[in-house]
Amino acid sequence: MRKPSQDPVLISRRSMLGRGAGGLGAIALTSLLQDQLVADAGRAAGGIAARHGHHPARAKRIIFLWMSGGPSQMDTFDPKPAINKLAAEKQNVTEAPFKFKQHGQSGMWVSELLPHIAQQADNLCVIRSMKGETNTHEHAQTFVMTGVPQNNTPVPTIGHWLVYGLGCESENLPAFVSIGQKTNPDVTQSFFLPAWTQGVVLGDEQAKKSKTGEPAPLISNLNNSWLSRQQQRKQLDLLQKMNAAHANGRAGDDRLNTRIESFERAFRMQIQAPDAFDISQESEATRAMYGVGRPETDEYAQRCIIARRMAERGVRFVLVPFSRPPKSMKLARMYGWDSHEQNNTLTPILCGRHDQPVAALIADLKQRGLLEDTLVFWGGEFGRTAGSRAGKAGREHNCNGYTIFLAGGGVKGGLVYGKTGETAKGIVENQVHVHDLNATMLHLLGLDHERLTYHASGRHFRLTDVYGDVVHDVIA
């Protein structure tokens, strides 16, 4: 006689998913079973399916090039010649030795450290007057991406909000993908938003295991090594039958139907994702344009190509974390653009790792007709000061006047917006608060930041908290 535990009819839905877990599809699948979230049925109607926003959109998706650590604005996009004068007078500042030149019809000033991005000057909307709320890395990173300046507060990121508002155009891929190591805040948790808005991180576990610090495989977790495709299909079919029986008599509750739809999407993802991430399908010319095969650019070049391939396939939000220098370089700071020490050594290295891939991504999107409806963000959680710690030849954190850039997606190309003081200390013209930036990005996607809300814990939440204005001056 067969034991009850061996009878597949008696296996719980949760147990079945646990037994079948494995591969990227299963990661998305099992995450959907977290019962910590209870989505309002009306808001969950339609689930992850694509839908329209509050007003006509200029963009359909965001590629978020996340430069954690705080890039030095006076060494990249915001020239400050007064710094060198102060350095010559032995003031407590670090020399800014990198030359700036004007580029494009706009005459935009860009550092010699970014020669490839400089060629895209007329496609860039550079905002030099960003204002944050904190100079602590973790809190500032959380603030930029969630609108809340505490990293221990369980709130969703802009990616989750975007997916919640617009759903996904793809039936076979997740709506929110992070390409590379996990970032702060955790994009895999949607917190109070519906579970189907969660992000999927590629390559995170492999990156953790890397002892050399060299690029790690991004897609080695795509396949289920325990179960065949046929076995997974049989398990999912049985699960869906159980879900259908569970849903019988629960008319009007769209949460379960949304979950069933997401299970199917997760299964199909295992079939479609390998093709989407296969950059060997790109021409030699395209790979060379991005910098694939060059030691300093190869990792970020691959990430940027995959980001473009995700955009082509309807992924709504693609997060592309920065490329860490290998440990073999023995830099004082391995975290990212955090140049407290050796600013004039670290910043050129990081510019060299990102300049060509980022420029190629913008150019590639444009030549394929994708830039007009893809909003590209480049920046970190804050910028740097001119001053340094004694003897460290570096720059400190500065959330009161830093630089980011946008491209495509309905923004004005060739525009430099805002102005900081002579040493980037303080904003003297056209301040853009983080809430203003997020409100503007949502606006370009067709979403009103004041109307994109979710009721949880007795209050209405939104990405921009209780304030924020769309910066119409940067919109074409």
C-alpha positions in Angstrom: 0.0 0.0 0.0 1.3 3.4 -0.9 2.0 5.7 2.0 0.1 8.9 2.1 3.2 11.0 1.8 3.9 9.3 -1.5 0.5 10.1 -3.0 0.9 13.2 -5.2 -2.7 14.2 -4.6 -1.9 14.7 -0.9 1.2 16.8 -1.5 0.6 20.4 -0.6 1.0 23.1 -3.1 3.8 24.6 -1.1 5.6 21.2 -0.7 5.4 20.5 -4.4 7.0 23.8 -5.3 9.7 23.2 -2.7 10.5 19.8 -4.2 10.7 21.2 -7.7 12.8 24.2 -6.9 15.9 24.9 -9.0 16.9 27.3 -11.8 15.9 30.9 -12.4 12.3 30.0 -13.2 11.9 28.2 -9.9 13.5 31.1 -8.0 10.7 33.4 -9.3 8.2 30.6 -8.8 8.9 29.8 -5.2 9.2 33.5 -4.3 5.6 33.9 -5.3 4.5 31.6 -2.5 5.6 34.0 0.3 2.5 34.6 2.4 3.9 37.7 4.1 2.1 40.0 1.5 -1.6 40.3 1.2 -2.4 42.3 -2.0 -5.7 44.2 -2.3 -7.8 42.2 -4.8 -8.8 45.3 -6.8 -5.3 46.5 -7.2 -4.0 43.0 -8.1 -6.5 42.7 -11.0 -4.7 41.9 -14.2 -1.6 40.9 -12.3 1.7 41.4 -14.1 0.0 41.9 -17.5 1.0 45.1 -19.3 -1.3 48.1 -18.9 -1.5 51.8 -19.4 -0.4 54.4 -16.9 -2.2 57.6 -15.8 -1.2 59.7 -18.9 0.5 59.1 -22.3 4.0 57.8 -21.7 7.3 58.9 -23.3 9.1 55.7 -22.2 8.1 52.1 -21.7 11.0 50.9 -19.5 14.1 52.0 -17.5 17.6 50.8 -17.6 19.1 51.8 -14.3 23.0 52.0 -14.4 23.7 51.9 -10.7 27.1 53.4 -9.8 27.2 52.6 -6.0 29.7 54.4 -3.9 29.2 57.9 -5.2 31.1 59.0 -8.4 33.2 62.1 -8.1 31.2 64.8 -10.1 34.2 67.2 -10.4 36.2 64.4 -12.1 33.4 63.4 -14.5 30.7 65.8 -15.5 31.0 69.0 -13.3 34.4 70.7 -13.8 35.6 72.7 -10.9 38.9 74.5 -11.8 38.8 76.4 -8.5 39.8 73.1 -6.7 43.2 73.1 -8.3 43.8 76.7 -7.2 43.0 75.7 -3.6 45.2 72.6 -3.9 48.1 74.8 -5.0 47.5 76.9 -1.9 47.8 73.8 0.2 44.2 73.9 1.3 42.6 70.7 2.5 41.4 69.6 -1.0 42.5 66.9 -3.5 43.8 68.1 -6.8 41.4 67.7 -9.8 43.9 66.9 -12.6 41.7 65.6 -15.3 41.0 67.8 -18.2 37.5 68.7 -19.5 36.6 69.4 -23.1 33.3 70.4 -24.8 31.6 67.8 -26.9 28.7 67.6 -29.4 26.6 70.4 -30.8 25.5 71.2 -27.3 29.1 71.9 -26.2 28.7 69.8 -23.1 31.8 69.7 -20.8 32.9 66.1 -20.1 36.0 64.7 -18.5 38.8 63.1 -20.4 38.2 60.0 -18.3 34.9 59.4 -20.2 35.9 59.7 -23.9 33.2 57.3 -25.2 30.4 58.8 -23.1 31.5 62.2 -24.3 30.6 61.1 -27.8 27.1 60.7 -26.7 26.9 64.3 -25.2 23.9 65.3 -27.4 21.9 62.3 -26.1 22.6 63.1 -22.4 20.6 65.1 -19.9 23.1 65.9 -17.2 21.7 67.0 -13.9 24.4 68.7 -11.8 22.2 69.8 -8.9 21.0 66.6 -7.3 20.0 66.8 -3.6 19.8 63.8 -1.2 19.0 63.5 2.5 22.0 61.6 3.9 25.7 60.9 3.4 25.6 57.4 4.7 26.0 54.9 1.9 23.4 52.3 2.8 20.8 54.9 3.7 21.5 57.1 0.7 21.2 54.1 -1.7 17.9 53.1 -0.1 16.7 56.7 -0.4 17.5 57.0 -4.1 15.7 53.7 -5.0 12.9 53.7 -2.4 12.3 57.3 -1.3 13.0 56.3 2.3 16.4 57.2 3.8 16.5 54.3 6.3 17.9 51.0 5.0 16.0 48.9 7.6 12.6 50.1 6.5 10.8 47.5 4.5 9.8 49.5 1.4 9.9 48.6 -2.3 12.2 50.2 -4.9 11.4 52.3 -8.0 11.6 49.0 -10.0 8.8 47.4 -7.9 6.7 50.5 -8.2 7.1 50.6 -12.0 6.1 47.0 -12.4 3.2 47.5 -10.0 2.0 50.5 -12.1 2.6 49.2 -15.6 3.0 45.4 -15.4 5.3 43.6 -17.9 5.2 43.5 -21.7 6.9 40.1 -21.8 5.0 36.8 -21.1 8.2 34.8 -20.6 10.6 37.0 -18.7 10.4 38.7 -15.3 9.3 42.4 -15.3 12.3 43.4 -13.0 15.8 42.0 -13.5 19.0 42.9 -11.8 22.1 41.9 -13.8 24.9 41.1 -11.4 25.6 41.2 -7.7 22.8 41.9 -5.3 22.6 45.6 -4.4 21.4 47.6 -1.4 18.4 47.8 -1.1 17.3 44.2 -1.7 15.5 44.2 -5.0 14.2 40.6 -4.5 11.7 41.7 -1.9 8.7 43.7 -2.9 7.6 44.1 0.7 4.0 45.5 0.9 3.6 45.5 -2.9 2.2 42.4 -4.6 4.7 39.5 -4.8 4.6 39.5 -8.6 6.5 42.8 -8.6 9.6 41.2 -7.1 13.0 41.5 -8.8 15.1 38.6 -10.0 18.9 38.8 -9.5 21.2 37.1 -11.9 24.6 35.9 -10.9 24.5 36.9 -7.2 25.4 33.5 -5.7 28.2 33.0 -8.2 29.6 36.5 -7.4 29.6 35.7 -3.7 31.7 32.6 -4.4 34.2 34.3 -6.5 37.5 34.4 -4.6 39.4 36.3 -7.3 37.0 39.2 -7.7 37.0 38.5 -11.5 33.6 38.5 -13.4 31.4 35.6 -12.5 28.9 33.8 -14.8 25.5 35.5 -14.9 23.3 32.7 -16.1 24.5 29.5 -14.6 21.4 29.3 -12.5 19.0 29.1 -15.5 18.5 25.4 -15.6 17.0 23.0 -13.0 19.7 20.3 -12.4 17.4 18.0 -10.4 14.3 17.7 -12.6 13.8 17.4 -16.4 11.6 19.9 -18.2 8.9 17.2 -18.6 8.9 16.5 -14.8 8.6 20.2 -14.0 5.8 20.5 -16.5 3.9 17.6 -14.8 4.4 19.1 -11.4 3.2 22.5 -12.5 0.2 21.0 -14.2 -0.8 19.2 -11.0 -0.2 22.4 -9.0 -2.4 24.3 -11.4 -5.2 21.8 -11.0 -4.9 22.1 -7.2 -4.9 25.9 -7.5 -8.0 25.8 -9.8 -9.8 23.6 -7.2 -8.8 26.0 -4.5 -10.1 28.9 -6.5 -13.4 27.3 -7.1 -16.1 29.3 -5.4 -13.8 32.3 -4.8 -15.0 34.4 -7.7 -13.9 38.0 -7.5 -10.6 37.2 -5.8 -8.1 37.9 -8.5 -5.0 37.3 -6.3 -5.0 33.6 -6.8 -5.6 33.9 -10.6 -2.7 36.3 -10.7 -0.5 33.9 -8.8 -1.4 31.0 -11.2 -0.5 33.2 -14.1 2.8 34.0 -12.6 3.6 30.3 -12.1 3.2 29.7 -15.8 5.4 32.7 -16.6 8.1 31.4 -14.3 8.1 28.0 -16.1 8.2 29.6 -19.5 11.1 31.8 -18.4 13.4 28.7 -18.2 12.8 28.2 -21.9 13.1 31.8 -23.1 15.7 33.3 -20.7 18.8 31.4 -22.0 18.2 32.8 -25.5 17.7 36.3 -24.1 20.9 36.2 -22.1 23.0 34.6 -24.9 25.3 37.4 -26.1 27.0 35.0 -28.5 24.2 35.8 -30.8 25.5 39.3 -31.1 27.8 40.2 -34.0 31.5 40.6 -33.5 31.2 44.3 -34.3 28.5 44.8 -31.6 30.5 42.9 -29.0 33.6 44.9 -29.8 31.6 48.2 -29.6 30.6 47.4 -26.1 34.1 46.2 -25.1 33.5 42.5 -24.7 36.8 40.6 -24.5 38.8 43.6 -23.0 39.8 42.7 -19.4 38.7 46.1 -18.0 35.4 46.4 -19.8 34.3 42.7 -20.4 32.1 42.3 -17.4 30.1 45.5 -17.7 30.0 45.2 -21.5 28.2 41.8 -21.1 25.8 43.3 -18.6 25.0 46.2 -20.8 24.3 44.0 -23.8 22.0 41.8 -21.7 20.3 45.0 -20.5 19.6 45.9 -24.1 18.4 42.4 -24.9 16.0 42.7 -21.9 14.7 46.0 -23.2 14.0 44.5 -26.6 12.0 41.7 -24.9 9.7 43.8 -22.8 11.4 43.7 -19.4 10.1 46.8 -17.6 13.0 47.6 -15.2 16.6 46.5 -15.7 19.1 47.2 -12.9 22.7 47.1 -13.9 25.0 47.4 -10.8 28.5 48.8 -11.3 31.5 46.6 -12.2 33.9 46.0 -9.3 37.6 46.2 -10.0 39.3 42.8 -9.4 41.0 42.2 -6.1 44.3 41.8 -7.9 44.4 45.6 -8.3 44.7 45.9 -4.5 42.9 49.2 -4.3 42.3 50.9 -1.0 38.5 50.8 -1.8 37.0 47.8 -3.4 33.4 48.8 -2.6 32.8 51.0 -5.6 33.1 54.7 -6.5 33.8 55.5 -2.8 37.0 57.5 -3.2 37.9 58.5 0.3 41.5 57.4 -0.6 43.3 57.4 -3.9 40.5 59.4 -5.7 42.8 60.1 -8.6 43.7 56.4 -9.0 40.3 54.8 -8.3 38.1 57.2 -10.4 40.1 56.6 -13.6 39.9 52.8 -13.1 36.2 52.8 -12.6 35.6 55.2 -15.5 37.7 52.9 -17.7 35.5 49.9 -16.7 32.2 51.7 -17.5 32.8 54.3 -20.1 32.8 52.2 -23.3 30.0 49.8 -22.3 27.7 52.7 -21.2 28.3 54.7 -24.3 27.8 51.7 -26.5 24.5 50.9 -24.8 23.2 54.4 -25.5 24.4 54.3 -29.1 23.0 50.8 -29.6 19.6 51.6 -28.2 19.5 54.7 -30.5 20.4 52.8 -33.7 17.8 50.2 -33.0 15.1 52.7 -32.3 14.8 51.8 -28.6 16.3 54.9 -27.0 13.2 57.0 -27.6 11.1 54.8 -25.4 13.9 53.6 -23.0 14.9 55.8 -20.2 18.5 55.3 -19.2 19.7 56.4 -15.7 23.4 56.7 -14.7 24.4 57.7 -11.2 25.1 56.8 -7.6 23.6 57.6 -4.2 25.6 60.9 -3.9 28.7 62.6 -5.1 31.9 63.8 -3.6 33.4 66.9 -1.9 36.6 68.7 -2.9 38.1 68.2 0.5 39.8 65.0 1.7 40.9 63.4 4.9 44.4 64.3 5.9 46.9 62.5 3.9 44.4 60.3 2.0 44.2 62.3 -1.3 40.5 61.4 -1.6 37.1 62.9 -1.5 34.3 62.7 1.1 30.5 62.0 0.7 28.4 64.8 -0.7 24.6 64.6 -1.0 24.2 68.4 -1.4 25.0 68.9 -5.0 26.0 65.9 -7.0 25.6 64.7 -10.6 23.6 62.0 -12.5 22.6 61.8 -16.1 19.5 60.6 -18.0 19.3 59.6 -21.6 16.4 58.8 -24.0 12.9 58.2 -22.8 11.7 61.7 -23.5 14.4 63.8 -21.8 16.2 66.7 -23.5 19.5 65.5 -25.0 22.5 67.8 -24.8 21.2 69.5 -21.7 23.1 70.4 -18.6 20.7 71.3 -15.8 21.5 72.9 -12.4 24.6 74.3 -10.9 26.7 73.9 -7.8 29.2 76.2 -6.1 32.9 76.6 -7.1 33.9 73.4 -5.1 30.6 71.6 -5.6 29.6 72.6 -2.1 26.0 73.4 -2.2 23.5 74.0 -5.0 23.2 77.5 -6.4 20.7 76.9 -9.3 17.8 74.5 -10.1 18.0 72.0 -7.2 16.6 68.6 -8.1 15.7 66.6 -5.0 15.7 62.8 -5.2 11.9 62.8 -4.9 11.8 65.2 -7.9 14.0 62.9 -9.9 11.8 59.9 -9.1 8.6 61.9 -9.8 10.1 62.9 -13.2 11.1 59.3 -14.1 7.7 58.0 -13.2 6.1 60.8 -15.2 8.1 59.8 -18.3 6.7 56.3 -17.9 3.2 57.6 -17.8 2.7 57.4 -14.1 1.6 60.2 -11.7 3.7 59.8 -8.6 0.9 61.2 -6.4 -1.6 58.7 -7.7 0.7 55.7 -7.8 0.0 54.6 -4.2 -0.6 51.4 -2.2 -2.5 51.1 1.0 -0.6 49.1 3.7 -0.2 49.3 7.5 -3.0 51.8 7.8 -1.6 54.4 5.3 -1.0 55.1 1.7 2.5 54.7 0.5 4.2 56.1 -2.6 7.7 56.2 -4.0 8.0 60.0 -3.4 6.7 59.9 0.2 4.7 63.1 0.7 6.4 65.5 -1.8 8.2 65.8 -5.0 7.8 67.8 -8.3 8.2 66.7 -11.9 11.1 68.6 -13.4 9.5 69.6 -16.7 12.6 71.6 -17.8 14.4 68.4 -18.5 11.6 66.8 -20.6 11.7 67.2 -24.4 
